[in-house]
Amino acid sequence: MNETKQKETVFVAMSGGVDSSVAAGLLVRQGYNVVGVTLIFRPCDDNDNVSWCCGRGAQENARAVCQTLGIRHYAIDCAKEFEAAVLRPAWDSYRTGRTPSPCILCNADIKFKIIMERAKALGATKLATGHYAIVEHGERPTLRRGDYAPKDQTYFLFSLNRDQLNFTLFPLGKLKKSEVRELAREMGFVNAERKESQDACFVTADGNFQEALRQRFDAPLTEGQIVDPDGNVLGNHSGIHNYTIGQRKGLNIALGKRAFVSKIDAATQRVVLTTNESDLLTATVVASGVQWTGDVAPQLPLCCDAQIRYRSKPAAGTASIREDGKLLVVFNEPQKAVAPGQALVLYNGNQVLGGGWIESSH
């Protein structure tokens, strides 16, 4: 066993899921002094706390895994920080017709901040998570896609700075999900067969994140019209927060053919539907709040790949910075359903370069 590793203390962010559990188990096998940490985003007695990844089940399963591994486990209450840094900004986006990426905010401002601060204060040298990603430490740290493409999660990590990347380990970066499952069974974890967790950490019983936020902040239901591209009224809605660009399910409008949300106008509270998918195509995207991964800025303009949402494939284009400091990407081929509020993340091959928050598309 490596004596250096034996002396190093690594805090592992444990959600109660199989990925973070196996990350902890692998580090124990490698000889690190591992400490499991679970962030509590909502009070344990909150009756609406139905989301698995930050409720009672998360803490209980993380603790059980730590007992199996023979390591310490801490729970950190960060409900106030979570509301201020993640939930409030997410609701502000939804109520203005945008589609936020709360997981990115949570990673940068909660997980990789609060746990890092606690870890350093207690003498830890590293923080590990169950993300499927690869990091190379150094003066110019590099973040790369995990080897298992279907589970790559670097889109959610683009805003991590140099200190955060150099302090972080991603033990699952070269593994497949099936391999992680098998390791969990081999290690005897109680959550080895647990299903994938929800993307949102704060939902209602029917899984509606937007509506949970509206209720959380006691916001009124603001009704508006659903119209076609020519402004003809097709129906009514109970809040633009329930819609996103490209949405085609849950519209409750029968047009005889598939319809999509092509525009959300916060000023008029109108939601525009189209039956022409070409109306959703755009070749130019502008993003603000630009951040370079690991604080390493690339030379621009640059031909690279850009990803407009987590589930989309990166598309080739040219990235540059406008005079106003905003990121501009011109795609080689038009992209479908670009939603303001989502992250626009740049890649050079499998390396994450950075990104920003989508403001507009043309």
MARDOKOL-80736 format. One record per residue (C-alpha): residue number from 1; residue in three letters; y, z, x. Coordinates in nm, 3 decimals. Example, Ala and Ser with C-alpha at 12.3 -4.5 7.8 and 13.67 -1.06 7.14 Angstrom:
REM MARDOKOL-80736
[site 1 "ALA" [-0.450 0.780 1.230]]
[site 2 "SER" [-0.106 0.714 1.367]]
//
This chain:
REM MARDOKOL-80736
[site 1 "MET" [0.000 0.000 0.000]]
[site 2 "ASN" [0.348 -0.087 0.121]]
[site 3 "GLU" [0.516 0.240 0.230]]
[site 4 "THR" [0.864 0.101 0.166]]
[site 5 "LYS" [0.779 0.009 -0.190]]
[site 6 "GLN" [0.614 0.346 -0.237]]
[site 7 "LYS" [0.949 0.511 -0.170]]
[site 8 "GLU" [1.155 0.272 -0.381]]
[site 9 "THR" [1.237 0.371 -0.737]]
[site 10 "VAL" [1.258 0.094 -0.997]]
[site 11 "PHE" [1.383 0.148 -1.351]]
[site 12 "VAL" [1.215 -0.081 -1.604]]
[site 13 "ALA" [1.390 -0.165 -1.932]]
[site 14 "MET" [1.109 -0.115 -2.185]]
[site 15 "SER" [1.149 -0.242 -2.541]]
[site 16 "GLY" [0.807 -0.129 -2.653]]
[site 17 "GLY" [0.680 -0.487 -2.632]]
[site 18 "VAL" [0.403 -0.629 -2.423]]
[site 19 "ASP" [0.627 -0.816 -2.175]]
[site 20 "SER" [0.828 -0.520 -2.048]]
[site 21 "SER" [0.514 -0.305 -2.051]]
[site 22 "VAL" [0.328 -0.544 -1.822]]
[site 23 "ALA" [0.636 -0.571 -1.600]]
[site 24 "ALA" [0.617 -0.195 -1.551]]
[site 25 "GLY" [0.243 -0.206 -1.492]]
[site 26 "LEU" [0.270 -0.476 -1.226]]
[site 27 "LEU" [0.534 -0.279 -1.037]]
[site 28 "VAL" [0.316 0.032 -1.046]]
[site 29 "ARG" [0.032 -0.175 -0.899]]
[site 30 "GLN" [0.267 -0.296 -0.625]]
[site 31 "GLY" [0.338 0.062 -0.521]]
[site 32 "TYR" [0.686 0.120 -0.658]]
[site 33 "ASN" [0.798 0.451 -0.806]]
[site 34 "VAL" [0.849 0.323 -1.162]]
[site 35 "VAL" [1.053 0.484 -1.438]]
[site 36 "GLY" [1.051 0.343 -1.790]]
[site 37 "VAL" [1.376 0.336 -1.988]]
[site 38 "THR" [1.420 0.252 -2.355]]
[site 39 "LEU" [1.763 0.191 -2.503]]
[site 40 "ILE" [1.818 0.333 -2.850]]
[site 41 "PHE" [2.058 0.111 -3.042]]
[site 42 "ARG" [2.047 0.297 -3.373]]
[site 43 "PRO" [1.978 0.656 -3.482]]
[site 44 "CYS" [1.610 0.733 -3.525]]
[site 45 "ASP" [1.675 0.864 -3.877]]
[site 46 "ASP" [1.854 0.548 -3.988]]
[site 47 "ASN" [1.669 0.435 -4.302]]
[site 48 "ASP" [1.780 0.075 -4.245]]
[site 49 "ASN" [1.637 0.076 -3.895]]
[site 50 "VAL" [1.368 -0.181 -3.964]]
[site 51 "SER" [1.396 -0.388 -3.649]]
[site 52 "TRP" [1.106 -0.313 -3.420]]
[site 53 "CYS" [1.267 -0.360 -3.081]]
[site 54 "CYS" [1.520 -0.081 -3.114]]
[site 55 "GLY" [1.365 0.151 -3.369]]
[site 56 "ARG" [1.121 0.438 -3.356]]
[site 57 "GLY" [0.824 0.209 -3.287]]
[site 58 "ALA" [0.986 0.078 -2.970]]
[site 59 "GLN" [1.038 0.420 -2.820]]
[site 60 "GLU" [0.696 0.547 -2.922]]
[site 61 "ASN" [0.510 0.248 -2.778]]
[site 62 "ALA" [0.713 0.245 -2.457]]
[site 63 "ARG" [0.639 0.614 -2.411]]
[site 64 "ALA" [0.268 0.557 -2.476]]
[site 65 "VAL" [0.259 0.280 -2.215]]
[site 66 "CYS" [0.432 0.504 -1.963]]
[site 67 "GLN" [0.176 0.778 -2.030]]
[site 68 "THR" [-0.102 0.528 -1.968]]
[site 69 "LEU" [0.061 0.430 -1.639]]
[site 70 "GLY" [0.136 0.790 -1.544]]
[site 71 "ILE" [0.509 0.732 -1.504]]
[site 72 "ARG" [0.823 0.895 -1.642]]
[site 73 "HIS" [0.998 0.763 -1.951]]
[site 74 "TYR" [1.358 0.811 -2.059]]
[site 75 "ALA" [1.541 0.711 -2.376]]
[site 76 "ILE" [1.913 0.637 -2.358]]
[site 77 "ASP" [2.127 0.651 -2.671]]
[site 78 "CYS" [2.373 0.364 -2.651]]
[site 79 "ALA" [2.438 0.309 -3.022]]
[site 80 "LYS" [2.816 0.332 -2.984]]
[site 81 "GLU" [2.824 0.091 -2.690]]
[site 82 "PHE" [2.591 -0.148 -2.871]]
[site 83 "GLU" [2.812 -0.157 -3.179]]
[site 84 "ALA" [3.130 -0.212 -2.979]]
[site 85 "ALA" [2.997 -0.470 -2.731]]
[site 86 "VAL" [2.742 -0.658 -2.941]]
[site 87 "LEU" [2.751 -0.595 -3.316]]
[site 88 "ARG" [3.126 -0.605 -3.371]]
[site 89 "PRO" [3.181 -0.927 -3.168]]
[site 90 "ALA" [2.881 -1.085 -3.347]]
[site 91 "TRP" [3.027 -1.008 -3.690]]
[site 92 "ASP" [3.371 -1.130 -3.584]]
[site 93 "SER" [3.204 -1.461 -3.495]]
[site 94 "TYR" [3.007 -1.495 -3.817]]
[site 95 "ARG" [3.302 -1.413 -4.042]]
[site 96 "THR" [3.508 -1.686 -3.876]]
[site 97 "GLY" [3.241 -1.952 -3.915]]
[site 98 "ARG" [3.094 -1.929 -3.566]]
[site 99 "THR" [2.734 -1.863 -3.457]]
[site 100 "PRO" [2.716 -1.592 -3.187]]
[site 101 "SER" [2.455 -1.528 -2.917]]
[site 102 "PRO" [2.432 -1.148 -2.932]]
[site 103 "CYS" [2.137 -1.128 -2.691]]
[site 104 "ILE" [2.356 -1.260 -2.410]]
[site 105 "LEU" [2.622 -0.997 -2.479]]
[site 106 "CYS" [2.354 -0.729 -2.493]]
[site 107 "ASN" [2.207 -0.829 -2.159]]
[site 108 "ALA" [2.536 -0.838 -1.969]]
[site 109 "ASP" [2.718 -0.547 -2.135]]
[site 110 "ILE" [2.434 -0.314 -2.233]]
[site 111 "LYS" [2.096 -0.363 -2.063]]
[site 112 "PHE" [2.216 -0.474 -1.721]]
[site 113 "LYS" [2.513 -0.238 -1.726]]
[site 114 "ILE" [2.408 0.091 -1.883]]
[site 115 "ILE" [2.059 0.098 -1.732]]
[site 116 "MET" [2.192 -0.014 -1.393]]
[site 117 "GLU" [2.450 0.263 -1.391]]
[site 118 "ARG" [2.190 0.525 -1.484]]
[site 119 "ALA" [1.940 0.385 -1.233]]
[site 120 "LYS" [2.186 0.396 -0.944]]
[site 121 "ALA" [2.299 0.746 -1.036]]
[site 122 "LEU" [1.936 0.864 -1.014]]
[site 123 "GLY" [1.868 0.691 -0.682]]
[site 124 "ALA" [1.691 0.377 -0.802]]
[site 125 "THR" [1.709 0.065 -0.589]]
[site 126 "LYS" [1.618 -0.188 -0.856]]
[site 127 "LEU" [1.612 -0.258 -1.231]]
[site 128 "ALA" [1.329 -0.467 -1.376]]
[site 129 "THR" [1.288 -0.635 -1.714]]
[site 130 "GLY" [1.023 -0.837 -1.894]]
[site 131 "HIS" [1.228 -1.158 -1.897]]
[site 132 "TYR" [1.049 -1.478 -1.796]]
[site 133 "ALA" [1.284 -1.572 -1.512]]
[site 134 "ILE" [1.293 -1.587 -1.134]]
[site 135 "VAL" [1.566 -1.439 -0.913]]
[site 136 "GLU" [1.628 -1.493 -0.542]]
[site 137 "HIS" [1.842 -1.219 -0.391]]
[site 138 "GLY" [2.112 -1.263 -0.128]]
[site 139 "GLU" [2.483 -1.318 -0.070]]
[site 140 "ARG" [2.454 -1.612 -0.309]]
[site 141 "PRO" [2.180 -1.495 -0.549]]
[site 142 "THR" [1.999 -1.761 -0.746]]
[site 143 "LEU" [1.857 -1.742 -1.096]]
[site 144 "ARG" [1.583 -1.991 -1.181]]
[site 145 "ARG" [1.376 -2.073 -1.486]]
[site 146 "GLY" [1.043 -1.897 -1.522]]
[site 147 "ASP" [0.740 -2.109 -1.439]]
[site 148 "TYR" [0.611 -2.089 -1.798]]
[site 149 "ALA" [0.856 -2.319 -1.975]]
[site 150 "PRO" [0.790 -2.213 -2.338]]
[site 151 "LYS" [0.897 -1.857 -2.257]]
[site 152 "ASP" [1.185 -1.930 -2.020]]
[site 153 "GLN" [1.468 -1.688 -2.101]]
[site 154 "THR" [1.732 -1.775 -1.843]]
[site 155 "TYR" [1.963 -1.904 -2.119]]
[site 156 "PHE" [2.021 -1.541 -2.213]]
[site 157 "LEU" [2.091 -1.438 -1.853]]
[site 158 "PHE" [2.349 -1.692 -1.736]]
[site 159 "SER" [2.637 -1.440 -1.735]]
[site 160 "LEU" [2.478 -1.194 -1.491]]
[site 161 "ASN" [2.695 -1.139 -1.184]]
[site 162 "ARG" [2.604 -1.105 -0.816]]
[site 163 "ASP" [2.551 -0.728 -0.823]]
[site 164 "GLN" [2.337 -0.745 -1.137]]
[site 165 "LEU" [2.113 -1.021 -1.002]]
[site 166 "ASN" [2.067 -0.857 -0.663]]
[site 167 "PHE" [1.969 -0.531 -0.833]]
[site 168 "THR" [1.717 -0.698 -1.068]]
[site 169 "LEU" [1.348 -0.784 -1.054]]
[site 170 "PHE" [1.167 -1.016 -1.296]]
[site 171 "PRO" [0.794 -0.946 -1.243]]
[site 172 "LEU" [0.683 -1.198 -1.508]]
[site 173 "GLY" [0.868 -1.500 -1.367]]
[site 174 "LYS" [0.555 -1.684 -1.254]]
[site 175 "LEU" [0.321 -1.580 -1.536]]
[site 176 "LYS" [0.212 -1.741 -1.861]]
[site 177 "LYS" [0.225 -1.545 -2.186]]
[site 178 "SER" [-0.154 -1.559 -2.211]]
[site 179 "GLU" [-0.180 -1.403 -1.865]]
[site 180 "VAL" [0.059 -1.127 -1.965]]
[site 181 "ARG" [-0.151 -1.054 -2.275]]
[site 182 "GLU" [-0.465 -1.034 -2.066]]
[site 183 "LEU" [-0.300 -0.798 -1.818]]
[site 184 "ALA" [-0.190 -0.575 -2.107]]
[site 185 "ARG" [-0.549 -0.555 -2.231]]
[site 186 "GLU" [-0.675 -0.491 -1.879]]
[site 187 "MET" [-0.421 -0.209 -1.837]]
[site 188 "GLY" [-0.524 -0.058 -2.169]]
[site 189 "PHE" [-0.184 -0.073 -2.338]]
[site 190 "VAL" [-0.157 0.020 -2.707]]
[site 191 "ASN" [0.072 -0.278 -2.768]]
[site 192 "ALA" [-0.148 -0.542 -2.604]]
[site 193 "GLU" [-0.191 -0.731 -2.932]]
[site 194 "ARG" [0.159 -0.669 -3.067]]
[site 195 "LYS" [0.327 -0.976 -3.214]]
[site 196 "GLU" [0.642 -1.124 -3.066]]
[site 197 "SER" [0.952 -0.918 -3.145]]
[site 198 "GLN" [1.237 -1.055 -3.354]]
[site 199 "ASP" [1.531 -1.210 -3.176]]
[site 200 "ALA" [1.779 -0.986 -3.357]]
[site 201 "CYS" [1.789 -0.612 -3.293]]
[site 202 "PHE" [1.967 -0.529 -3.616]]
[site 203 "VAL" [1.843 -0.677 -3.942]]
[site 204 "THR" [1.789 -0.606 -4.310]]
[site 205 "ALA" [1.442 -0.577 -4.457]]
[site 206 "ASP" [1.440 -0.952 -4.529]]
[site 207 "GLY" [1.540 -1.033 -4.170]]
[site 208 "ASN" [1.901 -1.138 -4.239]]
[site 209 "PHE" [2.105 -1.048 -3.930]]
[site 210 "GLN" [2.433 -1.178 -4.069]]
[site 211 "GLU" [2.404 -0.983 -4.391]]
[site 212 "ALA" [2.307 -0.668 -4.200]]
[site 213 "LEU" [2.628 -0.699 -4.001]]
[site 214 "ARG" [2.839 -0.753 -4.313]]
[site 215 "GLN" [2.695 -0.439 -4.465]]
[site 216 "ARG" [2.736 -0.247 -4.140]]
[site 217 "PHE" [3.108 -0.315 -4.128]]
[site 218 "ASP" [3.153 -0.286 -4.504]]
[site 219 "ALA" [3.302 -0.635 -4.526]]
[site 220 "PRO" [3.354 -0.793 -4.870]]
[site 221 "LEU" [3.158 -1.095 -4.988]]
[site 222 "THR" [3.403 -1.383 -4.963]]
[site 223 "GLU" [3.301 -1.669 -5.187]]
[site 224 "GLY" [3.386 -2.029 -5.122]]
[site 225 "GLN" [3.295 -2.387 -5.202]]
[site 226 "ILE" [3.021 -2.609 -5.071]]
[site 227 "VAL" [3.148 -2.966 -5.048]]
[site 228 "ASP" [3.041 -3.307 -4.924]]
[site 229 "PRO" [3.220 -3.489 -4.638]]
[site 230 "ASP" [3.469 -3.635 -4.890]]
[site 231 "GLY" [3.558 -3.296 -5.030]]
[site 232 "ASN" [3.366 -3.326 -5.355]]
[site 233 "VAL" [3.248 -2.985 -5.472]]
[site 234 "LEU" [2.869 -2.945 -5.471]]
[site 235 "GLY" [2.845 -2.574 -5.544]]
[site 236 "ASN" [2.954 -2.231 -5.431]]
[site 237 "HIS" [2.848 -1.982 -5.166]]
[site 238 "SER" [2.887 -1.607 -5.115]]
[site 239 "GLY" [3.008 -1.611 -4.754]]
[site 240 "ILE" [3.040 -1.850 -4.460]]
[site 241 "HIS" [2.863 -1.592 -4.244]]
[site 242 "ASN" [2.536 -1.712 -4.397]]
[site 243 "TYR" [2.570 -2.063 -4.254]]
[site 244 "THR" [2.546 -2.234 -3.917]]
[site 245 "ILE" [2.597 -2.592 -3.801]]
[site 246 "GLY" [2.281 -2.798 -3.853]]
[site 247 "GLN" [2.130 -2.559 -4.107]]
[site 248 "ARG" [1.918 -2.728 -4.375]]
[site 249 "LYS" [1.721 -2.439 -4.527]]
[site 250 "GLY" [1.852 -2.189 -4.778]]
[site 251 "LEU" [2.137 -2.414 -4.893]]
[site 252 "ASN" [2.041 -2.390 -5.263]]
[site 253 "ILE" [2.191 -2.734 -5.325]]
[site 254 "ALA" [1.978 -3.020 -5.460]]
[site 255 "LEU" [2.105 -3.360 -5.344]]
[site 256 "GLY" [1.783 -3.558 -5.371]]
[site 257 "LYS" [1.752 -3.581 -4.993]]
[site 258 "ARG" [1.774 -3.351 -4.693]]
[site 259 "ALA" [2.119 -3.201 -4.641]]
[site 260 "PHE" [2.265 -3.028 -4.338]]
[site 261 "VAL" [2.567 -2.808 -4.270]]
[site 262 "SER" [2.804 -3.026 -4.069]]
[site 263 "LYS" [3.118 -2.811 -4.072]]
[site 264 "ILE" [3.231 -2.457 -4.152]]
[site 265 "ASP" [3.601 -2.417 -4.226]]
[site 266 "ALA" [3.703 -2.052 -4.199]]
[site 267 "ALA" [4.058 -2.125 -4.313]]
[site 268 "THR" [3.947 -2.263 -4.651]]
[site 269 "GLN" [3.608 -2.084 -4.665]]
[site 270 "ARG" [3.448 -2.424 -4.721]]
[site 271 "VAL" [3.101 -2.525 -4.605]]
[site 272 "VAL" [3.054 -2.901 -4.563]]
[site 273 "LEU" [2.712 -3.058 -4.623]]
[site 274 "THR" [2.603 -3.403 -4.514]]
[site 275 "THR" [2.293 -3.609 -4.578]]
[site 276 "ASN" [2.369 -3.829 -4.278]]
[site 277 "GLU" [2.222 -3.673 -3.965]]
[site 278 "SER" [2.450 -3.885 -3.746]]
[site 279 "ASP" [2.735 -3.665 -3.869]]
[site 280 "LEU" [2.581 -3.386 -3.662]]
[site 281 "LEU" [2.593 -3.577 -3.335]]
[site 282 "THR" [2.851 -3.502 -3.067]]
[site 283 "ALA" [2.894 -3.619 -2.709]]
[site 284 "THR" [3.162 -3.382 -2.579]]
[site 285 "VAL" [3.156 -3.001 -2.579]]
[site 286 "VAL" [3.428 -2.757 -2.472]]
[site 287 "ALA" [3.348 -2.395 -2.381]]
[site 288 "SER" [3.569 -2.099 -2.292]]
[site 289 "GLY" [3.500 -1.769 -2.114]]
[site 290 "VAL" [3.335 -1.949 -1.823]]
[site 291 "GLN" [3.113 -1.737 -1.600]]
[site 292 "TRP" [2.917 -1.853 -1.297]]
[site 293 "THR" [2.572 -1.705 -1.250]]
[site 294 "GLY" [2.568 -1.463 -0.959]]
[site 295 "ASP" [2.940 -1.530 -0.908]]
[site 296 "VAL" [2.847 -1.856 -0.734]]
[site 297 "ALA" [3.067 -2.140 -0.860]]
[site 298 "PRO" [2.929 -2.494 -0.820]]
[site 299 "GLN" [3.135 -2.788 -0.701]]
[site 300 "LEU" [3.271 -2.966 -1.007]]
[site 301 "PRO" [3.270 -3.223 -1.155]]
[site 302 "LEU" [2.891 -3.224 -1.144]]
[site 303 "CYS" [2.610 -3.422 -1.301]]
[site 304 "CYS" [2.374 -3.159 -1.440]]
[site 305 "ASP" [2.179 -3.052 -1.747]]
[site 306 "ALA" [2.341 -2.846 -2.022]]
[site 307 "GLN" [2.175 -2.643 -2.296]]
[site 308 "ILE" [2.359 -2.586 -2.625]]
[site 309 "ARG" [2.126 -2.323 -2.778]]
[site 310 "TYR" [1.817 -2.124 -2.679]]
[site 311 "ARG" [1.565 -2.342 -2.860]]
[site 312 "SER" [1.711 -2.676 -2.751]]
[site 313 "LYS" [1.612 -2.878 -2.447]]
[site 314 "PRO" [1.869 -2.918 -2.168]]
[site 315 "ALA" [2.039 -3.258 -2.180]]
[site 316 "ALA" [2.194 -3.456 -1.897]]
[site 317 "GLY" [2.571 -3.481 -1.874]]
[site 318 "THR" [2.876 -3.432 -1.654]]
[site 319 "ALA" [3.042 -3.091 -1.632]]
[site 320 "SER" [3.401 -3.030 -1.523]]
[site 321 "ILE" [3.677 -2.773 -1.561]]
[site 322 "ARG" [3.985 -2.870 -1.760]]
[site 323 "GLU" [4.339 -2.775 -1.657]]
[site 324 "ASP" [4.329 -2.487 -1.906]]
[site 325 "GLY" [4.023 -2.342 -1.730]]
[site 326 "LYS" [3.777 -2.434 -2.005]]
[site 327 "LEU" [3.442 -2.596 -1.934]]
[site 328 "LEU" [3.399 -2.955 -2.048]]
[site 329 "VAL" [3.061 -3.125 -2.071]]
[site 330 "VAL" [3.026 -3.493 -2.159]]
[site 331 "PHE" [2.663 -3.567 -2.247]]
[site 332 "ASN" [2.492 -3.891 -2.155]]
[site 333 "GLU" [2.339 -3.895 -2.504]]
[site 334 "PRO" [2.497 -3.732 -2.812]]
[site 335 "GLN" [2.361 -3.387 -2.900]]
[site 336 "LYS" [2.277 -3.266 -3.248]]
[site 337 "ALA" [2.426 -2.967 -3.431]]
[site 338 "VAL" [2.646 -2.810 -3.162]]
[site 339 "ALA" [2.754 -2.474 -3.303]]
[site 340 "PRO" [3.079 -2.300 -3.196]]
[site 341 "GLY" [3.004 -1.948 -3.072]]
[site 342 "GLN" [2.677 -2.038 -2.903]]
[site 343 "ALA" [2.648 -2.041 -2.524]]
[site 344 "LEU" [2.670 -2.365 -2.327]]
[site 345 "VAL" [2.455 -2.310 -2.017]]
[site 346 "LEU" [2.443 -2.540 -1.715]]
[site 347 "TYR" [2.135 -2.610 -1.502]]
[site 348 "ASN" [2.073 -2.795 -1.177]]
[site 349 "GLY" [1.702 -2.860 -1.207]]
[site 350 "ASN" [1.554 -2.517 -1.275]]
[site 351 "GLN" [1.852 -2.329 -1.130]]
[site 352 "VAL" [2.100 -2.165 -1.365]]
[site 353 "LEU" [2.459 -2.246 -1.267]]
[site 354 "GLY" [2.655 -2.064 -1.535]]
[site 355 "GLY" [2.819 -2.143 -1.864]]
[site 356 "GLY" [3.058 -2.042 -2.135]]
[site 357 "TRP" [3.101 -2.002 -2.510]]
[site 358 "ILE" [3.124 -2.318 -2.721]]
[site 359 "GLU" [3.465 -2.361 -2.880]]
[site 360 "SER" [3.454 -2.716 -3.007]]
[site 361 "SER" [3.271 -3.047 -2.992]]
[site 362 "HIS" [3.373 -3.406 -3.049]]
//
